[in-house]
Amino acid sequence: MITITKHCIVSLFFCLLTFCVVCSANAQQGGFFSRSLVNYHEQECVRKGWQKGNVTVAEKKRLVLWKGPHGFWSHGAIILLHGDGGSYSNFCSNINAERAMVEFANSAIKEGFAVFSLESLDGEFQGIKGKPCQKRFDSFGNHVATNLDLPFIGKIITKTIPKLRPVGSKQDIFIAGISNGGFMAVMAAANYANFIKGFAVISAGDPYGTHIDCGKEPLRGKGLAGVYIDNETSKPLSEEGACTTSAYRREFLWPVSKLRYNPPFKLFYNEGDPIIHSSCKEKLHRILVSNRFEDAGSFVLPMKGWNRASNHGWLKHYNKPMIDFFKELTRPANSRARDFMQNSR
């Protein structure tokens, strides 16, 4: 007869916990478990009907997972960008932490959008001091000319989506991203303003007013090396009032658009986000408006209780307002203007 003592149970628990932490760290840092875990979740997505593809950019194969509704795309396409240390499979795999992201993608497809989830590079993007930044999009405006991800997104917009779009589909293209992917979504909308119908940003700040130091301690709750720092205040974005300043003298140059108004945007964030302070989202809002992007109003959740790391994530509360925002933009401009005038009376 085998006797299981309380001590054995506690020991087993800590062994399992240690194993999980090591697996997670290795997966994020490109270690032993990384490729097998990524392959496993990719296959999950494929079994759910997603298609895996790639495009060649600067002699590198860049990966994309995509899925559309049956028949034509009645509301166009949405490009999705994951966060720090994440994966393009976050929008379709069975991971509890990404459940809201999966639910968003499923709802968007059901509403008539095709969704394209893009994969970031691992270890090729470097921070301000030249140290590799592990798995992230190249989402900062200090070196736009050599940016690793803008050409990738540009090719998805101008080549991949038009090639896959069924006859009779809406041609509108939207983009949404979270955290590091949110910074990247802003850069993409700024650089491809002629092609983007609207964009949504979750838990992110100003890519042209921020840099990252990948030689510093990990982001809280992320287990990934690197600290986001505001150009003006030199404070980490997690600090209280990190982006509060009276002027933006160290802002990197934004792309010049010939459009009278740049694409509409909507910000989504939780005031209890401990990783990027609300002052940084407010700064992004002001900068976007000053660069003639149309403000569709921010969706802000009030802080409740502790500043938990989960408040930085893609929350289920964001899904319906974001889909409604994109759907509204697919309506004819004259009908949107008419509704606005009626609601203003």
C-alpha positions in Angstrom: 0.0 0.0 0.0 1.3 3.4 -1.0 0.9 6.2 1.6 0.8 9.8 0.2 1.8 12.3 2.8 1.1 16.0 2.9 4.8 16.6 2.4 4.8 14.5 -0.8 1.9 16.4 -2.2 3.5 19.8 -1.5 6.8 18.6 -3.0 5.0 17.3 -6.1 3.2 20.7 -6.5 6.4 22.6 -6.4 8.1 20.3 -8.9 5.2 20.7 -11.3 5.3 24.5 -10.7 9.0 24.7 -11.4 8.6 22.6 -14.6 5.8 24.9 -15.8 7.8 28.0 -15.2 10.9 26.6 -17.0 8.7 25.5 -19.9 7.1 29.0 -20.1 10.5 30.8 -19.9 12.0 28.6 -22.5 9.1 29.0 -24.8 9.3 32.8 -24.6 13.1 32.9 -25.0 13.3 30.5 -27.9 14.6 27.6 -25.7 14.2 23.9 -25.8 10.4 23.7 -25.6 9.7 26.7 -27.9 9.5 25.1 -31.3 7.5 22.1 -30.2 5.0 24.3 -28.3 4.6 26.6 -31.2 4.1 23.7 -33.6 1.5 22.2 -31.3 -0.6 25.4 -31.1 -0.2 26.0 -34.9 -1.7 22.6 -35.5 -4.5 23.4 -33.1 -5.4 26.3 -35.3 -5.1 24.3 -38.5 -7.5 21.7 -37.1 -10.0 24.5 -36.5 -9.9 25.5 -40.1 -7.2 28.2 -40.0 -4.8 28.2 -42.9 -1.0 28.7 -42.4 0.9 30.6 -44.9 4.1 32.6 -45.4 5.4 35.6 -47.3 9.0 36.3 -48.1 10.3 39.6 -46.9 14.0 40.6 -47.0 14.8 36.9 -47.7 13.0 35.8 -44.6 9.9 33.7 -44.5 7.3 35.4 -42.4 4.4 33.5 -41.0 0.6 34.2 -41.0 -2.4 32.2 -39.9 -5.7 33.3 -41.4 -9.4 32.3 -41.6 -12.4 33.8 -43.3 -16.1 33.3 -43.3 -17.8 31.0 -45.8 -18.2 32.8 -49.0 -17.3 36.5 -49.4 -16.0 38.8 -46.7 -19.0 41.1 -46.0 -16.9 43.4 -43.7 -13.4 43.1 -45.1 -10.3 41.8 -43.3 -8.7 42.4 -39.9 -4.9 42.1 -39.3 -4.2 41.0 -35.8 -0.9 41.5 -33.9 0.0 39.6 -30.7 1.9 41.0 -27.7 5.4 40.6 -26.2 6.5 37.0 -26.2 3.3 35.9 -27.8 2.5 34.0 -31.0 0.2 34.3 -33.9 -1.5 31.2 -32.7 -2.8 33.2 -29.6 -5.9 34.1 -31.7 -6.9 30.5 -32.3 -5.3 28.0 -29.8 -6.7 26.5 -26.7 -4.8 28.6 -24.1 -6.9 30.0 -21.2 -4.9 33.2 -21.0 -5.7 34.0 -24.6 -9.4 33.0 -24.5 -10.6 36.6 -25.1 -8.3 36.8 -28.2 -9.7 33.6 -29.6 -13.3 34.7 -28.9 -12.6 38.0 -30.7 -11.3 36.2 -33.8 -14.2 33.7 -33.8 -16.8 36.6 -33.4 -15.1 38.6 -36.2 -15.3 35.7 -38.6 -18.9 35.1 -37.7 -19.7 38.7 -38.4 -18.2 38.4 -41.9 -14.5 39.5 -41.4 -11.5 37.5 -42.5 -8.8 37.6 -39.9 -5.1 37.5 -40.5 -2.8 36.8 -37.5 0.9 37.7 -38.0 3.9 36.1 -36.3 6.7 38.3 -34.9 10.4 37.4 -35.3 12.3 35.9 -32.4 15.5 37.6 -31.3 16.2 39.7 -34.4 14.8 43.0 -33.3 17.3 45.0 -31.1 16.6 47.6 -28.4 18.1 51.1 -28.1 21.4 49.7 -26.9 21.8 47.0 -29.5 20.7 44.0 -27.3 18.3 41.5 -28.8 14.8 41.9 -27.6 13.6 38.2 -27.9 10.2 37.7 -29.4 8.6 41.0 -30.4 7.5 43.1 -33.3 9.9 45.9 -34.3 7.4 48.5 -33.0 9.4 51.7 -32.3 10.0 54.7 -34.6 13.7 55.3 -34.0 14.7 53.3 -37.1 11.8 53.2 -39.5 14.0 52.9 -42.6 15.3 49.5 -41.4 12.2 48.3 -39.6 11.8 44.5 -39.7 8.0 44.4 -39.6 6.6 47.3 -41.6 7.5 45.6 -45.0 5.9 42.4 -43.7 2.6 44.1 -42.8 2.8 46.1 -46.1 3.0 42.9 -48.1 0.1 41.4 -46.2 -2.0 44.5 -47.0 -1.0 45.0 -50.6 -0.4 41.4 -51.8 -1.7 38.6 -49.6 -5.1 39.9 -48.7 -6.1 41.1 -52.2 -4.9 37.7 -53.6 -7.0 35.7 -51.1 -10.1 38.0 -51.1 -13.1 36.3 -52.7 -15.0 38.1 -55.4 -17.8 40.3 -54.0 -16.0 40.9 -50.7 -15.5 44.3 -49.0 -12.0 45.6 -49.6 -11.7 47.4 -46.3 -8.7 46.4 -44.2 -8.5 47.0 -40.4 -5.7 46.4 -37.9 -5.7 45.6 -34.2 -2.9 44.8 -31.8 -2.2 44.4 -28.1 0.8 45.7 -26.1 3.9 45.4 -28.4 1.4 44.5 -31.2 -0.6 47.7 -30.3 2.5 49.8 -30.8 3.0 48.0 -34.1 -0.6 48.6 -35.1 -0.1 52.3 -34.7 3.0 52.3 -36.8 1.3 50.3 -39.5 -1.7 52.6 -39.6 0.6 55.6 -39.8 2.8 54.2 -42.6 -0.1 52.6 -44.6 -2.8 55.2 -43.9 -4.0 55.0 -47.5 -4.9 51.3 -47.1 -6.2 51.1 -43.5 -9.9 51.7 -42.9 -9.5 51.9 -39.1 -7.4 50.5 -36.3 -7.8 49.5 -32.6 -5.0 49.6 -30.0 -5.1 47.6 -26.8 -2.8 48.5 -23.8 -0.1 50.3 -25.8 1.5 53.7 -26.1 3.2 56.0 -28.6 5.7 54.1 -30.8 7.4 57.3 -32.0 7.8 58.6 -28.4 9.0 55.4 -26.8 12.1 53.2 -26.9 13.0 49.9 -25.3 16.1 48.8 -23.4 16.4 45.1 -23.7 19.4 45.0 -21.3 17.2 45.8 -18.3 15.1 43.7 -16.0 12.0 41.9 -17.4 8.7 43.6 -17.8 6.6 42.9 -14.7 4.4 39.8 -15.2 5.9 39.1 -18.6 9.1 37.1 -18.0 10.6 38.8 -21.0 13.7 41.0 -20.9 13.2 44.6 -21.8 11.8 47.9 -20.4 9.7 50.4 -22.4 10.9 53.9 -21.7 9.3 57.3 -22.6 11.6 59.5 -24.7 10.6 62.7 -22.9 10.6 61.7 -19.2 13.1 58.8 -19.4 10.8 56.8 -17.1 9.7 53.2 -17.6 6.1 53.2 -18.9 5.0 51.2 -15.9 5.7 54.2 -13.5 3.0 56.6 -12.3 2.8 59.6 -14.7 5.6 58.0 -16.9 4.4 59.9 -20.0 3.2 63.1 -18.4 5.0 66.0 -20.0 4.3 69.5 -21.4 6.0 69.1 -24.7 7.2 66.3 -27.1 10.7 67.5 -28.1 12.1 64.0 -28.4 9.3 62.5 -30.5 10.6 60.6 -33.5 9.3 61.8 -36.9 5.9 60.5 -37.9 5.1 59.6 -41.5 3.7 62.5 -43.6 0.2 61.7 -45.0 -1.4 63.4 -47.9 -4.9 62.5 -46.6 -7.1 65.2 -45.2 -7.9 62.9 -42.3 -6.0 59.7 -41.3 -7.8 56.5 -40.4 -10.1 56.4 -37.4 -8.7 54.8 -34.2 -10.1 53.5 -31.0 -8.0 52.9 -27.9 -8.8 50.1 -25.4 -7.2 49.9 -22.0 -7.7 49.2 -18.3 -6.8 51.9 -15.8 -5.4 49.2 -13.6 -2.8 48.1 -16.2 0.5 47.8 -14.2 2.7 47.5 -17.3 1.8 50.6 -19.3 0.5 53.5 -17.2 -2.6 55.3 -18.3 -0.6 58.5 -18.9 1.0 56.8 -21.8 -2.3 55.8 -23.4 -3.4 59.5 -23.0 -0.2 60.7 -24.6 -0.8 58.3 -27.6 -4.4 59.7 -27.9 -3.1 63.3 -28.0 -0.4 62.5 -30.5 -2.8 60.6 -32.8 -5.3 63.5 -32.8 -2.5 66.0 -33.5 -1.4 63.9 -36.5 -5.0 64.1 -37.9 -6.2 60.6 -37.1 -9.9 60.5 -36.4 -10.8 59.8 -32.8 -13.6 57.2 -32.4 -13.5 57.5 -28.6 -11.6 55.4 -26.2 -13.0 52.3 -24.3 -11.6 52.5 -20.8 -12.2 50.1 -18.0 -11.9 51.6 -14.5 -9.4 50.1 -12.1 -10.8 47.7 -9.6 -8.7 46.2 -6.8 -5.1 45.5 -7.4 -3.1 46.4 -10.5 -3.0 42.9 -11.8 -0.9 41.9 -14.8 -4.0 40.5 -16.4 -5.3 44.1 -16.7 -2.7 44.6 -19.4 -4.2 41.8 -21.5 -6.8 41.4 -24.2 -10.0 41.4 -22.1 -13.4 40.0 -23.2 -15.0 43.4 -22.6 -13.1 44.8 -25.6 -14.5 42.4 -28.2 -17.9 43.6 -29.0 -17.1 47.3 -29.0 -14.1 46.7 -31.3 -16.1 44.6 -33.8 -18.9 47.2 -33.7 -16.3 49.9 -34.4 -15.0 48.1 -37.4 -18.4 47.2 -38.7 -19.5 50.8 -38.4 -16.6 51.9 -40.7 -17.7 49.5 -43.4 -21.0 51.4 -43.8 -21.2 54.0 -46.6 -19.7 57.3 -45.4 -22.9 59.3 -46.2 -25.1 57.0 -44.0 -22.6 57.3 -41.1 -22.7 61.1 -41.5 -26.5 61.1 -41.6 -26.7 59.0 -38.4 -24.3 61.4 -36.7 -26.4 64.4 -37.6 -29.5 62.7 -36.3 -27.9 61.7 -33.0 -26.5 65.2 -32.6 -29.9 66.9 -32.6 
